[in-house]
Amino acid sequence: MDSILPRGQSKNQKILKGADVSSCSNVPDRISTLPDAVLGQILSFLPTRFAAQTGVLSKRWKKLWISVPTLDFDIKLQDRGNMAKFDGFAKSDDIQSFTNFVDRLLFVRDHSSIRDFRFSFDDRFDPKRFYAWMWIVIMSNIEVLDLDMRSLVGIRELPWSLFSSKSLVVLKLSGRFLLAIPCTASFPRLRTLCLKYVMYVSDASIEELLSACPVLEDLQITRERWDNAVNIVIAQPSLKRLTFESYGDTSLQSSNRAGGRIKYKLLVKAPNVEYMKLVDFASDDMAVEHMPCVNEANINVNNLGEEVGWTNIQRRNYGKKICGILGSLCKVKHLSLGGETLKALRAASESRVLLFHNLVHLVLGFDYLHGPILLPGFLGLCPNLESLVFPDGMTCTCLDVGVENRGHVPYFWEPPEVVPGCLLHTLKSIEIESFCGEEPEELKLVKFLLENAMVLKEMTLVCHADCVDMYSFRDELMAYKRGSAACQVCILPEAGDE
Protein backbone atom coordinates (compact mmCIF):
# COMPACT_ATOMS: atom_id res chain seq x y z
CA MET A 1 0.00 0.00 0.00
CA ASP A 2 1.37 3.40 -0.99
CA SER A 3 1.84 6.06 1.62
CA ILE A 4 2.64 9.75 1.52
CA LEU A 5 5.02 11.20 4.05
CA PRO A 6 6.45 14.72 4.35
CA ARG A 7 9.71 15.04 2.46
CA GLY A 8 12.74 14.13 4.57
CA GLN A 9 10.67 12.54 7.35
CA SER A 10 10.75 8.77 7.79
CA LYS A 11 8.29 6.55 9.64
CA ASN A 12 10.76 6.10 12.47
CA GLN A 13 11.14 9.86 12.79
CA LYS A 14 7.37 10.23 13.12
CA ILE A 15 7.22 7.54 15.78
CA LEU A 16 10.04 9.11 17.78
CA LYS A 17 8.64 12.62 17.46
CA GLY A 18 7.72 13.84 20.91
CA ALA A 19 9.19 10.77 22.60
CA ASP A 20 11.27 11.15 25.75
CA VAL A 21 14.86 11.06 24.55
CA SER A 22 16.11 10.24 28.04
CA SER A 23 14.38 6.87 27.74
CA CYS A 24 17.08 5.89 25.24
CA SER A 25 19.47 5.48 28.16
CA ASN A 26 17.61 2.33 29.10
CA VAL A 27 18.34 0.72 25.75
CA PRO A 28 20.93 -2.05 26.21
CA ASP A 29 24.38 -1.49 24.68
CA ARG A 30 24.39 -4.40 22.24
CA ILE A 31 27.69 -3.36 20.63
CA SER A 32 29.60 -3.83 23.88
CA THR A 33 28.23 -7.36 24.18
CA LEU A 34 29.96 -8.39 20.98
CA PRO A 35 33.20 -10.36 21.36
CA ASP A 36 36.52 -8.60 20.76
CA ALA A 37 37.16 -10.53 17.56
CA VAL A 38 33.93 -9.23 16.01
CA LEU A 39 34.54 -5.64 17.11
CA GLY A 40 38.09 -5.81 15.76
CA GLN A 41 36.76 -7.01 12.43
CA ILE A 42 34.33 -4.08 12.32
CA LEU A 43 37.10 -1.58 13.08
CA SER A 44 39.26 -3.10 10.34
CA PHE A 45 36.88 -1.67 7.74
CA LEU A 46 37.60 1.89 8.94
CA PRO A 47 40.60 4.06 8.05
CA THR A 48 43.01 3.93 10.97
CA ARG A 49 42.49 7.60 11.82
CA PHE A 50 38.81 6.88 12.53
CA ALA A 51 39.48 3.62 14.35
CA ALA A 52 41.94 5.48 16.59
CA GLN A 53 39.20 7.82 17.80
CA THR A 54 37.31 4.91 19.39
CA GLY A 55 40.17 4.56 21.87
CA VAL A 56 38.66 7.36 24.00
CA LEU A 57 35.53 5.29 24.74
CA SER A 58 37.08 2.96 27.29
CA LYS A 59 40.16 0.90 28.09
CA ARG A 60 38.60 -2.02 26.24
CA TRP A 61 38.21 0.02 23.04
CA LYS A 62 41.76 1.33 23.33
CA LYS A 63 43.07 -2.22 23.32
CA LEU A 64 40.76 -3.11 20.46
CA TRP A 65 41.76 -0.46 17.97
CA ILE A 66 45.51 -0.98 18.38
CA SER A 67 45.05 -4.69 17.64
CA VAL A 68 42.89 -4.49 14.51
CA PRO A 69 44.40 -6.58 11.67
CA THR A 70 44.13 -3.73 9.14
CA LEU A 71 46.15 -0.51 9.21
CA ASP A 72 44.92 2.02 6.65
CA PHE A 73 46.72 5.38 6.44
CA ASP A 74 45.42 7.81 3.83
CA ILE A 75 47.12 11.10 4.66
CA LYS A 76 46.64 14.37 2.84
CA LEU A 77 48.54 17.19 4.49
CA GLN A 78 46.34 19.68 2.66
CA ASP A 79 43.55 18.48 4.97
CA ARG A 80 44.33 20.67 7.93
CA GLY A 81 43.63 19.06 11.26
CA ASN A 82 44.30 15.61 9.91
CA MET A 83 47.35 15.12 12.12
CA ALA A 84 45.49 16.14 15.26
CA LYS A 85 43.08 13.29 14.61
CA PHE A 86 46.02 10.91 14.79
CA ASP A 87 48.01 12.42 17.60
CA GLY A 88 46.24 14.02 20.54
CA PHE A 89 49.60 15.37 21.77
CA ALA A 90 50.35 17.06 18.45
CA LYS A 91 50.99 20.75 18.77
CA SER A 92 50.89 21.25 15.01
CA ASP A 93 49.57 19.57 11.89
CA ASP A 94 52.98 18.79 10.47
CA ILE A 95 54.43 15.54 9.22
CA GLN A 96 56.36 14.90 12.44
CA SER A 97 53.13 14.34 14.33
CA PHE A 98 52.07 11.65 11.91
CA THR A 99 55.39 9.81 11.82
CA ASN A 100 55.53 9.82 15.63
CA PHE A 101 52.04 8.34 15.73
CA VAL A 102 52.97 5.50 13.39
CA ASP A 103 56.14 4.82 15.37
CA ARG A 104 54.19 4.43 18.61
CA LEU A 105 51.43 2.39 17.02
CA LEU A 106 53.82 -0.16 15.52
CA PHE A 107 55.80 -0.28 18.78
CA VAL A 108 52.91 -1.03 21.15
CA ARG A 109 50.94 -3.52 19.06
CA ASP A 110 51.43 -7.23 18.43
CA HIS A 111 53.19 -7.33 15.07
CA SER A 112 51.95 -10.80 14.23
CA SER A 113 48.40 -9.48 14.05
CA ILE A 114 48.98 -7.12 11.10
CA ARG A 115 47.23 -8.61 8.07
CA ASP A 116 46.58 -5.63 5.77
CA PHE A 117 48.72 -2.50 5.50
CA ARG A 118 47.59 0.35 3.26
CA PHE A 119 49.63 3.53 3.10
CA SER A 120 48.85 6.60 0.96
CA PHE A 121 50.85 9.78 1.53
CA ASP A 122 51.22 13.05 -0.38
CA ASP A 123 54.45 14.54 0.98
CA ARG A 124 58.10 13.74 1.71
CA PHE A 125 59.41 12.23 4.90
CA ASP A 126 62.53 10.46 6.14
CA PRO A 127 63.17 7.34 4.00
CA LYS A 128 64.81 5.62 6.99
CA ARG A 129 61.49 5.90 8.82
CA PHE A 130 59.70 4.33 5.87
CA TYR A 131 62.14 1.42 5.62
CA ALA A 132 61.80 0.77 9.37
CA TRP A 133 58.00 0.62 9.06
CA MET A 134 58.22 -1.68 6.06
CA TRP A 135 60.56 -4.04 7.88
CA ILE A 136 58.14 -4.34 10.81
CA VAL A 137 55.14 -4.83 8.52
CA ILE A 138 56.83 -7.40 6.28
CA MET A 139 58.12 -9.36 9.27
CA SER A 140 54.52 -9.50 10.56
CA ASN A 141 53.51 -12.05 7.91
CA ILE A 142 51.52 -9.39 6.08
CA GLU A 143 49.03 -10.61 3.47
CA VAL A 144 47.98 -7.34 1.79
CA LEU A 145 50.42 -4.47 1.16
CA ASP A 146 49.17 -1.36 -0.68
CA LEU A 147 51.56 1.60 -1.07
CA ASP A 148 50.45 4.74 -2.90
CA MET A 149 53.15 7.39 -2.99
CA ARG A 150 52.70 9.01 -6.38
CA SER A 151 53.52 12.44 -4.93
CA LEU A 152 56.82 11.37 -3.39
CA VAL A 153 60.18 12.06 -5.00
CA GLY A 154 62.43 11.21 -2.07
CA ILE A 155 61.81 7.46 -1.80
CA ARG A 156 62.94 5.45 -4.79
CA GLU A 157 64.13 1.95 -3.91
CA LEU A 158 61.99 -0.65 -2.22
CA PRO A 159 63.38 -2.50 0.81
CA TRP A 160 64.85 -5.85 -0.21
CA SER A 161 63.07 -7.56 2.65
CA LEU A 162 59.85 -7.04 0.66
CA PHE A 163 61.02 -9.45 -2.04
CA SER A 164 61.39 -12.33 0.39
CA SER A 165 57.87 -12.22 1.81
CA LYS A 166 56.38 -15.70 2.06
CA SER A 167 52.99 -14.47 3.23
CA LEU A 168 52.03 -11.71 0.74
CA VAL A 169 48.86 -12.44 -1.25
CA VAL A 170 48.20 -8.93 -2.61
CA LEU A 171 50.90 -6.38 -3.51
CA LYS A 172 50.01 -2.93 -4.90
CA LEU A 173 52.69 -0.34 -5.65
CA SER A 174 51.83 3.11 -6.98
CA GLY A 175 54.53 5.76 -7.40
CA ARG A 176 58.07 6.20 -8.68
CA PHE A 177 59.47 3.19 -6.88
CA LEU A 178 62.53 1.61 -8.47
CA LEU A 179 61.76 -2.03 -9.15
CA ALA A 180 65.13 -3.71 -8.58
CA ILE A 181 64.49 -7.45 -8.30
CA PRO A 182 67.09 -9.42 -6.29
CA CYS A 183 67.98 -12.91 -7.48
CA THR A 184 66.55 -14.31 -4.24
CA ALA A 185 63.08 -12.80 -4.81
CA SER A 186 60.23 -15.16 -3.98
CA PHE A 187 56.49 -14.62 -3.57
CA PRO A 188 55.10 -18.15 -3.22
CA ARG A 189 51.58 -16.99 -2.24
CA LEU A 190 51.20 -13.78 -4.26
CA ARG A 191 48.01 -13.81 -6.36
CA THR A 192 47.42 -10.09 -7.10
CA LEU A 193 50.11 -7.70 -8.31
CA CYS A 194 49.44 -4.06 -9.23
CA LEU A 195 52.21 -1.81 -10.56
CA LYS A 196 51.30 1.82 -11.31
CA TYR A 197 53.84 4.39 -12.50
CA VAL A 198 56.82 2.47 -11.10
CA MET A 199 60.37 2.63 -12.49
CA TYR A 200 62.11 -0.45 -13.86
CA VAL A 201 65.83 -1.16 -13.72
CA SER A 202 65.70 -2.75 -17.16
CA ASP A 203 63.42 -4.47 -19.67
CA ALA A 204 63.89 -7.70 -17.73
CA SER A 205 62.50 -6.34 -14.46
CA ILE A 206 58.91 -7.46 -15.11
CA GLU A 207 59.99 -10.91 -16.29
CA GLU A 208 62.19 -11.36 -13.22
CA LEU A 209 59.37 -10.33 -10.91
CA LEU A 210 56.83 -12.61 -12.59
CA SER A 211 59.21 -15.56 -12.39
CA ALA A 212 59.14 -15.13 -8.61
CA CYS A 213 55.33 -15.36 -8.51
CA PRO A 214 54.39 -18.96 -9.41
CA VAL A 215 50.68 -18.65 -8.49
CA LEU A 216 49.99 -15.09 -9.67
CA GLU A 217 46.43 -14.74 -11.01
CA ASP A 218 45.80 -10.98 -11.37
CA LEU A 219 48.36 -8.60 -12.92
CA GLN A 220 47.78 -4.86 -13.40
CA ILE A 221 50.40 -2.61 -15.01
CA THR A 222 49.88 1.09 -15.68
CA ARG A 223 52.47 3.26 -17.46
CA GLU A 224 52.16 6.97 -17.94
CA ARG A 225 55.60 8.48 -17.88
CA TRP A 226 59.08 7.33 -18.87
CA ASP A 227 59.84 4.24 -16.77
CA ASN A 228 63.03 2.86 -18.36
CA ALA A 229 61.26 -0.18 -19.91
CA VAL A 230 61.19 -0.47 -23.71
CA ASN A 231 60.65 -4.14 -24.54
CA ILE A 232 58.08 -5.59 -22.15
CA VAL A 233 57.39 -9.32 -21.99
CA ILE A 234 54.51 -10.61 -19.86
CA ALA A 235 54.89 -14.37 -19.67
CA GLN A 236 52.94 -16.02 -16.88
CA PRO A 237 50.92 -19.24 -17.37
CA SER A 238 49.07 -18.88 -14.03
CA LEU A 239 47.46 -15.52 -14.91
CA LYS A 240 43.66 -15.31 -14.96
CA ARG A 241 43.27 -11.51 -15.24
CA LEU A 242 45.56 -9.09 -17.06
CA THR A 243 45.31 -5.29 -17.24
CA PHE A 244 47.97 -3.40 -19.18
CA GLU A 245 47.62 0.35 -19.70
CA SER A 246 50.30 2.40 -21.44
CA TYR A 247 49.43 6.01 -22.21
CA GLY A 248 51.66 7.67 -24.78
CA ASP A 249 52.28 11.10 -23.35
CA THR A 250 55.32 13.20 -24.26
CA SER A 251 57.61 11.51 -21.76
CA LEU A 252 56.92 8.08 -23.22
CA GLN A 253 57.74 9.43 -26.67
CA SER A 254 61.35 9.84 -25.59
CA SER A 255 64.35 9.81 -27.93
CA ASN A 256 67.35 7.54 -27.73
CA ARG A 257 70.96 8.67 -27.72
CA ALA A 258 71.16 8.48 -31.52
CA GLY A 259 68.42 11.07 -31.76
CA GLY A 260 65.69 8.75 -33.01
CA ARG A 261 62.43 8.00 -31.25
CA ILE A 262 62.44 4.95 -28.97
CA LYS A 263 60.40 2.05 -30.34
CA TYR A 264 58.35 0.30 -27.66
CA LYS A 265 57.42 -3.36 -27.86
CA LEU A 266 54.94 -5.54 -25.97
CA LEU A 267 54.67 -9.31 -25.97
CA VAL A 268 52.02 -11.19 -23.95
CA LYS A 269 52.22 -14.94 -23.35
CA ALA A 270 49.48 -15.85 -20.87
CA PRO A 271 47.42 -18.74 -22.26
CA ASN A 272 45.08 -19.09 -19.27
CA VAL A 273 43.89 -15.48 -19.02
CA GLU A 274 40.10 -15.16 -18.70
CA TYR A 275 39.90 -11.35 -18.63
CA MET A 276 42.19 -8.91 -20.45
CA LYS A 277 42.22 -5.12 -20.66
CA LEU A 278 44.77 -3.76 -23.11
CA VAL A 279 45.06 0.01 -23.52
CA ASP A 280 48.27 0.90 -25.35
CA PHE A 281 48.98 4.18 -27.13
CA ALA A 282 52.77 3.89 -27.02
CA SER A 283 53.90 0.51 -28.38
CA ASP A 284 55.06 0.25 -31.98
CA ASP A 285 55.07 -3.53 -31.96
CA MET A 286 52.51 -5.63 -30.11
CA ALA A 287 51.84 -9.35 -30.04
CA VAL A 288 49.50 -11.49 -27.95
CA GLU A 289 49.83 -15.23 -28.17
CA HIS A 290 46.75 -17.46 -28.33
CA MET A 291 44.36 -17.02 -25.38
CA PRO A 292 41.76 -19.80 -25.65
CA CYS A 293 40.29 -19.11 -22.20
CA VAL A 294 39.45 -15.41 -22.58
CA ASN A 295 35.82 -14.68 -21.71
CA GLU A 296 35.98 -10.85 -21.59
CA ALA A 297 38.36 -8.39 -23.26
CA ASN A 298 38.68 -4.61 -23.50
CA ILE A 299 40.99 -3.49 -26.33
CA ASN A 300 41.89 0.11 -27.16
CA VAL A 301 45.23 0.39 -28.93
CA ASN A 302 46.83 2.73 -31.45
CA ASN A 303 50.25 4.32 -31.74
CA LEU A 304 49.43 7.98 -31.24
CA GLY A 305 53.07 9.05 -31.47
CA GLU A 306 53.71 7.80 -35.01
CA GLU A 307 50.27 7.73 -36.59
CA VAL A 308 50.45 11.16 -38.25
CA GLY A 309 53.78 10.52 -39.95
CA TRP A 310 53.14 6.93 -41.00
CA THR A 311 52.88 5.81 -44.60
CA ASN A 312 49.94 3.68 -45.75
CA ILE A 313 52.14 0.59 -45.61
CA GLN A 314 53.11 1.32 -42.01
CA ARG A 315 49.48 1.85 -41.04
CA ARG A 316 48.54 -1.39 -42.77
CA ASN A 317 51.26 -3.34 -40.96
CA TYR A 318 50.19 -1.88 -37.62
CA GLY A 319 46.57 -2.79 -38.39
CA LYS A 320 47.67 -6.35 -39.10
CA LYS A 321 49.25 -6.55 -35.64
CA ILE A 322 45.96 -5.48 -34.06
CA CYS A 323 44.17 -8.11 -36.15
CA GLY A 324 46.62 -10.62 -34.72
CA ILE A 325 45.72 -9.56 -31.17
CA LEU A 326 42.00 -9.93 -31.90
CA GLY A 327 42.67 -13.28 -33.55
CA SER A 328 44.17 -14.54 -30.29
CA LEU A 329 40.82 -13.79 -28.60
CA CYS A 330 38.65 -15.76 -31.00
CA LYS A 331 36.67 -17.44 -28.19
CA VAL A 332 35.81 -14.21 -26.33
CA LYS A 333 32.18 -13.73 -25.22
CA HIS A 334 32.26 -10.06 -24.14
CA LEU A 335 34.39 -7.68 -26.21
CA SER A 336 34.96 -3.92 -26.02
CA LEU A 337 36.83 -2.12 -28.82
CA GLY A 338 37.82 1.53 -28.45
CA GLY A 339 37.55 4.06 -31.24
CA GLU A 340 41.33 4.21 -31.66
CA THR A 341 41.38 0.47 -32.29
CA LEU A 342 38.77 0.79 -35.02
CA LYS A 343 40.69 3.63 -36.61
CA ALA A 344 43.85 1.50 -36.74
CA LEU A 345 41.95 -1.58 -37.96
CA ARG A 346 40.60 0.21 -41.00
CA ALA A 347 44.05 0.19 -42.60
CA ALA A 348 44.28 -3.60 -42.41
CA SER A 349 42.59 -6.00 -44.77
CA GLU A 350 42.95 -9.10 -42.57
CA SER A 351 39.98 -8.30 -40.33
CA ARG A 352 37.72 -10.27 -42.65
CA VAL A 353 39.45 -13.54 -41.71
CA LEU A 354 38.50 -13.11 -38.03
CA LEU A 355 35.44 -14.86 -36.66
CA PHE A 356 33.98 -14.58 -33.17
CA HIS A 357 31.57 -17.50 -32.83
CA ASN A 358 31.18 -17.12 -29.04
CA LEU A 359 30.75 -13.33 -28.94
CA VAL A 360 27.38 -12.30 -27.46
CA HIS A 361 28.11 -8.76 -26.14
CA LEU A 362 29.97 -6.13 -28.16
CA VAL A 363 30.91 -2.57 -27.14
CA LEU A 364 32.16 -0.42 -30.03
CA GLY A 365 33.83 2.96 -29.72
CA PHE A 366 33.61 5.63 -32.42
CA ASP A 367 36.14 6.16 -35.19
CA TYR A 368 35.91 9.93 -35.57
CA LEU A 369 37.77 9.88 -38.90
CA HIS A 370 35.70 7.32 -40.76
CA GLY A 371 32.50 6.94 -38.76
CA PRO A 372 30.89 3.48 -38.63
CA ILE A 373 32.44 2.34 -41.92
CA LEU A 374 33.67 -0.90 -40.31
CA LEU A 375 30.41 -1.67 -38.54
CA PRO A 376 28.68 -3.92 -41.12
CA GLY A 377 31.83 -5.92 -41.78
CA PHE A 378 32.59 -6.35 -38.09
CA LEU A 379 29.03 -7.43 -37.29
CA GLY A 380 29.47 -10.05 -39.97
CA LEU A 381 32.26 -11.56 -37.86
CA CYS A 382 29.89 -12.07 -34.91
CA PRO A 383 27.21 -14.57 -36.02
CA ASN A 384 25.78 -15.05 -32.51
CA LEU A 385 25.84 -11.48 -31.21
CA GLU A 386 22.97 -10.59 -28.85
CA SER A 387 23.86 -7.17 -27.41
CA LEU A 388 25.46 -4.13 -29.10
CA VAL A 389 26.53 -0.92 -27.31
CA PHE A 390 27.92 2.36 -28.70
CA PRO A 391 29.27 4.20 -25.61
CA ASP A 392 30.66 7.11 -27.69
CA GLY A 393 27.60 7.50 -29.86
CA MET A 394 27.58 7.51 -33.66
CA THR A 395 28.85 10.98 -34.33
CA CYS A 396 31.74 13.09 -33.06
CA THR A 397 30.60 16.37 -31.54
CA CYS A 398 33.00 19.31 -31.76
CA LEU A 399 33.02 20.11 -28.07
CA ASP A 400 35.04 23.29 -28.52
CA VAL A 401 32.14 24.96 -30.32
CA GLY A 402 29.28 26.61 -28.47
CA VAL A 403 25.84 25.02 -28.37
CA GLU A 404 24.43 27.59 -30.79
CA ASN A 405 27.10 26.94 -33.40
CA ARG A 406 28.32 23.51 -32.47
CA GLY A 407 29.29 21.13 -35.22
CA HIS A 408 30.03 17.50 -35.92
CA VAL A 409 32.88 15.79 -37.68
CA PRO A 410 31.21 14.75 -40.97
CA TYR A 411 31.26 11.23 -42.39
CA PHE A 412 29.32 9.52 -45.13
CA TRP A 413 27.87 6.07 -44.60
CA GLU A 414 25.90 3.87 -46.94
CA PRO A 415 24.00 0.72 -45.90
CA PRO A 416 25.72 -2.52 -46.99
CA GLU A 417 24.29 -4.69 -49.73
CA VAL A 418 24.44 -7.78 -47.50
CA VAL A 419 22.87 -7.57 -44.04
CA PRO A 420 25.06 -9.14 -41.29
CA GLY A 421 23.69 -12.46 -40.06
CA CYS A 422 23.51 -11.41 -36.40
CA LEU A 423 21.03 -8.65 -37.31
CA LEU A 424 18.79 -11.18 -39.00
CA HIS A 425 18.93 -13.92 -36.36
CA THR A 426 20.38 -13.10 -32.93
CA LEU A 427 20.73 -9.38 -32.03
CA LYS A 428 18.23 -8.52 -29.28
CA SER A 429 19.50 -5.29 -27.68
CA ILE A 430 21.09 -2.05 -28.99
CA GLU A 431 22.18 0.91 -26.85
CA ILE A 432 23.46 4.17 -28.33
CA GLU A 433 24.84 6.76 -25.93
CA SER A 434 25.64 10.42 -26.73
CA PHE A 435 22.90 10.40 -29.37
CA CYS A 436 22.46 13.75 -31.14
CA GLY A 437 19.55 13.07 -33.48
CA GLU A 438 20.56 15.93 -35.78
CA GLU A 439 23.01 14.34 -38.20
CA PRO A 440 21.54 12.63 -41.31
CA GLU A 441 24.18 9.87 -41.23
CA GLU A 442 23.44 9.11 -37.60
CA LEU A 443 19.71 8.77 -38.29
CA LYS A 444 20.41 6.73 -41.42
CA LEU A 445 22.40 4.24 -39.37
CA VAL A 446 19.68 3.96 -36.72
CA LYS A 447 17.11 3.42 -39.46
CA PHE A 448 19.23 0.62 -40.96
CA LEU A 449 19.54 -1.14 -37.61
CA LEU A 450 15.82 -0.89 -36.85
CA GLU A 451 14.77 -2.15 -40.27
CA ASN A 452 17.13 -5.11 -40.41
CA ALA A 453 17.32 -6.34 -36.79
CA MET A 454 14.64 -8.99 -37.14
CA VAL A 455 14.61 -10.24 -33.53
CA LEU A 456 15.47 -6.96 -31.79
CA LYS A 457 13.64 -6.43 -28.49
CA GLU A 458 14.88 -2.99 -27.46
CA MET A 459 16.83 0.00 -28.73
CA THR A 460 17.87 2.58 -26.15
CA LEU A 461 19.02 6.05 -27.22
CA VAL A 462 20.72 8.17 -24.54
CA CYS A 463 20.79 11.78 -25.73
CA HIS A 464 23.98 13.81 -25.79
CA ALA A 465 24.32 16.48 -23.10
CA ASP A 466 24.25 19.19 -25.80
CA CYS A 467 21.08 17.83 -27.38
CA VAL A 468 18.84 20.91 -27.70
CA ASP A 469 15.53 19.08 -27.88
CA MET A 470 15.38 15.31 -27.52
CA TYR A 471 11.81 15.33 -28.81
CA SER A 472 12.62 17.13 -32.08
CA PHE A 473 13.59 13.84 -33.76
CA ARG A 474 11.27 11.55 -31.80
CA ASP A 475 8.46 11.46 -34.35
CA GLU A 476 10.83 10.69 -37.19
CA LEU A 477 12.43 7.84 -35.26
CA MET A 478 9.14 6.33 -34.21
CA ALA A 479 8.00 6.33 -37.83
CA TYR A 480 10.90 4.17 -39.00
CA LYS A 481 9.98 0.69 -40.18
CA ARG A 482 11.00 -2.04 -37.73
CA GLY A 483 12.06 -5.51 -38.71
CA SER A 484 10.95 -6.78 -35.31
CA ALA A 485 7.38 -6.11 -34.25
CA ALA A 486 8.41 -6.66 -30.61
CA CYS A 487 11.09 -3.93 -30.67
CA GLN A 488 10.69 -1.07 -28.17
CA VAL A 489 12.53 2.23 -28.70
CA CYS A 490 13.42 4.20 -25.57
CA ILE A 491 14.81 7.76 -25.70
CA LEU A 492 16.49 8.95 -22.50
CA PRO A 493 18.28 12.13 -21.41
CA GLU A 494 21.89 11.83 -20.43
CA ALA A 495 22.41 10.91 -16.77
CA GLY A 496 22.29 14.03 -14.64
CA ASP A 497 20.13 15.99 -17.07
CA GLU A 498 16.78 17.28 -15.94
NORDAKA-V610432 format. One record per backbone hydrogen bond with DSSP energy under -0.5 kcal/mol. CO is the residue of the C=O (numbers start at 1). NH is the residue of the N-H. E is the energy in kcal/mol with one decimal. If there is no record, write none. Layout:
# NORDAKA-V610432
co,nh,e
CO,NH,E
CO,NH,E
This chain:
# NORDAKA-V610432
co,nh,e
3,5,-0.5
6,9,-2.0
8,10,-0.5
10,14,-1.7
11,15,-2.2
12,16,-2.4
13,17,-1.0
16,19,-2.4
19,21,-0.8
20,23,-1.5
21,24,-2.0
22,25,-1.6
23,26,-1.5
24,27,-1.7
28,30,-1.4
29,33,-0.6
30,33,-0.6
31,34,-1.5
35,39,-2.1
36,40,-2.8
37,41,-1.6
38,42,-2.1
39,43,-2.5
40,44,-1.4
42,45,-1.4
43,46,-1.8
47,50,-1.5
47,51,-2.1
48,52,-2.5
49,53,-0.5
50,53,-0.5
50,54,-0.5
51,54,-1.1
52,55,-1.6
53,56,-1.1
54,57,-1.7
58,62,-1.9
59,63,-1.9
60,64,-1.7
61,65,-2.5
62,66,-1.2
64,67,-1.5
65,68,-0.7
69,115,-3.1
69,116,-2.3
70,72,-0.5
71,73,-0.5
71,118,-3.1
72,48,-2.1
72,49,-0.5
72,74,-0.6
73,75,-0.5
73,120,-3.3
74,76,-0.5
75,122,-0.6
76,79,-2.1
78,80,-1.5
79,82,-1.9
81,85,-1.1
82,86,-0.8
83,86,-0.8
83,87,-2.8
86,88,-0.6
87,90,-1.7
94,97,-0.7
94,98,-0.9
95,99,-2.4
96,100,-2.2
97,101,-1.8
98,102,-2.3
99,103,-2.3
100,104,-2.3
101,105,-2.5
102,106,-2.5
103,107,-1.5
104,108,-2.3
105,109,-1.3
109,111,-0.8
110,113,-1.8
111,114,-1.7
113,115,-0.6
115,143,-2.6
115,144,-2.2
116,71,-2.6
117,146,-2.6
118,73,-3.2
119,148,-3.0
120,75,-3.0
121,151,-0.6
126,129,-0.8
126,130,-1.6
127,131,-2.7
128,132,-1.9
129,133,-2.3
130,134,-2.6
131,135,-2.2
132,136,-1.9
133,137,-2.7
134,138,-3.0
135,139,-2.2
137,140,-1.2
137,142,-0.7
138,141,-1.1
143,169,-3.2
143,170,-2.5
144,117,-2.7
145,172,-2.8
146,119,-3.1
146,148,-0.5
147,149,-0.5
147,174,-2.4
148,121,-1.8
149,152,-1.3
149,176,-0.5
154,156,-0.6
156,178,-3.9
159,162,-1.7
160,163,-1.1
161,164,-1.3
162,165,-1.3
163,186,-2.8
169,191,-2.7
169,192,-2.0
170,145,-2.4
171,194,-2.5
172,147,-2.9
173,196,-2.8
174,149,-3.3
175,177,-1.8
177,179,-0.7
177,199,-3.6
178,158,-0.9
178,180,-1.6
179,181,-0.7
179,201,-1.1
180,182,-0.6
182,185,-1.8
187,190,-0.8
191,217,-2.1
191,218,-2.6
192,171,-2.5
193,220,-2.5
194,173,-3.0
194,196,-0.5
195,197,-0.5
195,222,-2.6
196,175,-2.4
199,179,-3.4
202,205,-1.4
204,208,-2.8
205,209,-2.2
206,210,-2.7
207,211,-2.1
208,212,-0.6
209,212,-1.1
210,213,-1.8
212,187,-2.9
213,216,-1.3
217,240,-3.0
217,241,-2.9
218,193,-2.9
219,243,-2.7
220,195,-3.4
221,245,-2.9
222,197,-2.6
223,247,-2.3
224,249,-0.6
227,200,-2.4
230,232,-0.7
230,265,-2.5
232,267,-2.3
233,235,-0.7
234,236,-0.5
234,269,-3.4
236,239,-1.1
240,274,-3.4
240,275,-1.8
241,219,-2.3
242,277,-2.7
243,221,-3.0
244,279,-2.8
245,223,-3.5
246,248,-0.6
246,281,-3.0
247,249,-2.0
249,252,-0.8
249,253,-0.8
254,262,-2.5
256,259,-1.7
260,256,-3.2
262,264,-0.6
264,284,-2.4
264,285,-1.7
265,232,-2.4
266,287,-1.7
267,234,-2.9
268,289,-2.7
269,236,-1.5
270,273,-1.5
271,293,-0.7
274,295,-2.9
274,296,-1.8
275,242,-2.4
276,298,-2.5
277,244,-3.0
277,279,-0.5
278,280,-0.5
278,300,-2.7
279,246,-3.3
280,302,-2.1
281,304,-1.0
281,305,-0.5
282,264,-0.5
285,266,-2.3
287,268,-2.3
291,294,-1.1
295,333,-1.7
295,334,-2.1
296,276,-1.9
297,336,-2.2
298,278,-3.0
299,338,-2.5
300,280,-1.3
302,304,-1.2
303,307,-1.5
306,309,-0.6
306,310,-0.9
307,310,-0.8
311,315,-2.3
312,316,-2.4
313,317,-2.5
314,318,-2.3
315,319,-2.5
316,320,-2.0
317,321,-1.5
318,322,-1.7
319,323,-2.3
320,324,-2.0
321,325,-1.7
322,326,-2.5
323,327,-2.4
324,328,-1.1
325,328,-0.5
326,329,-1.4
327,330,-0.9
328,291,-2.2
329,332,-2.3
330,358,-0.6
333,360,-2.5
333,361,-2.0
334,297,-2.5
335,363,-2.7
336,299,-3.4
337,365,-2.9
338,342,-1.7
339,343,-2.1
340,344,-2.0
341,345,-2.4
342,346,-1.5
344,347,-0.9
345,348,-1.8
349,352,-0.7
350,353,-2.0
351,354,-1.2
355,357,-0.7
356,359,-0.6
356,384,-0.5
360,386,-2.0
360,387,-2.3
361,335,-2.5
362,364,-0.5
362,389,-2.5
363,337,-3.1
364,392,-0.5
366,368,-1.0
367,371,-2.4
370,373,-0.8
372,375,-1.2
372,376,-0.5
374,378,-2.7
375,379,-2.7
376,380,-1.5
378,381,-1.5
379,382,-1.6
381,356,-3.3
382,385,-1.5
386,428,-2.4
386,429,-1.8
387,362,-2.5
388,431,-2.3
389,364,-2.8
389,391,-0.5
390,393,-1.2
390,433,-2.4
395,397,-0.7
396,409,-2.5
397,399,-1.3
398,401,-1.6
402,406,-0.5
403,406,-0.6
407,398,-2.8
408,410,-0.5
409,396,-0.5
417,419,-0.5
420,423,-0.9
420,424,-1.1
421,425,-1.8
422,426,-1.8
422,427,-3.0
423,454,-1.8
423,455,-0.6
428,457,-2.6
428,458,-1.6
429,388,-2.3
430,460,-2.7
431,390,-2.8
431,433,-0.5
432,462,-2.9
435,464,-3.1
439,443,-2.1
440,444,-2.3
441,445,-2.1
442,446,-1.9
443,447,-2.5
444,448,-2.1
445,449,-2.2
446,450,-2.5
447,451,-2.4
448,452,-1.7
449,453,-1.7
450,483,-2.9
452,454,-1.3
453,456,-0.9
457,488,-1.9
458,430,-2.0
459,461,-0.5
459,490,-2.8
460,432,-3.0
460,462,-0.6
461,463,-0.7
461,492,-3.3
462,435,-2.9
464,467,-2.0
469,472,-1.7
471,475,-0.6
473,477,-2.2
474,478,-2.7
475,479,-1.1
477,480,-1.6
483,485,-0.5
484,487,-1.4
488,459,-2.7
488,490,-0.5
490,461,-3.2
490,492,-0.5
492,463,-3.3
494,497,-2.6
